[in-house]
């Protein structure tokens, strides 16, 4: 079960990497990700965003900061994870 969840998180992370651009508002990215992953919760998207930050930190610091802001904002905005 844990591996399946991680694969889903990786898949969402790849979507985030494709869709995210510097300056994009968290709500806009969440909406775009939900179009491709309708069952994903905000918590799932935040986890995937943090995974994307970790994976990209070494290669693209500007995008990494934008993704970090998204992940932090998403996590802080909805305590229930929906």
N, C-alpha and C positions, 0 to 999 in steps of 0.2 A: 504493500500500500504506500509506504513512504517513497519508494522509487517511482511509482506512478505519479505521485504528487510532484516530485522533483522534475520529472519529465514535462509535466504540464506547466510548471513554473518556468522551465527552460524555454518552452514553446512560446509562452507569453512574453518572456524576456526578449526573444528574437523579434517578436512583433513590435515591442516597445523600441528596440534598437532601430527598426526600420521606420517607425512613425515619428519618433521624438526629434524635435529640432530646438535649438537654443531659443529661449524666450517663449516657448509654448506653455500655455497655462495648464496646470494639472488637470482641470476638468475637461479641457479639450482632448488631452491625450487619453484620459480615462474613457471618454466617450468613444474615441477612435478605436481603442483596444477592445472595448466591449462590443463594438460592431463585429470584430473578428473572433471574439471569445465571449459570446453572450452569457455563458454560465459563470464567468470569472467575477469574483467579488472585488471590491476595492482593496481588501486585504490581500487577495491573490495578486492583484496588479502591483501593489506596493512591494510585496516580496519579490516579484519579478523585476521591478525597477531597481531594488537594491542589488539583486543578482547582476543586473546589467551594469550597474555602477562598479561593482567589484570586477567584472570581466573587462570593462573598458577603461578603468582608471589609468592603466599604464599607457594606453594608446591615444586617448583623446581627452585631455583634462577639461576642455570647455564643455563638451557634451556630458562628461562625467558630472560636472557641477550642476548642469540643468537636470540631469536624471536624479541626482541626489536631492535637489530641491523638490522635485516631483514626488519622490518616494517619501520624503519627510512630510511634505504637505498632505499627501494622501493618508499617511498613517495617523497624523495628528487631527485630521478633519472628521474622521468617522470612527468613534470608539467601538462600534459594533461590527465593523469590518464589512459592511454592506454598502 
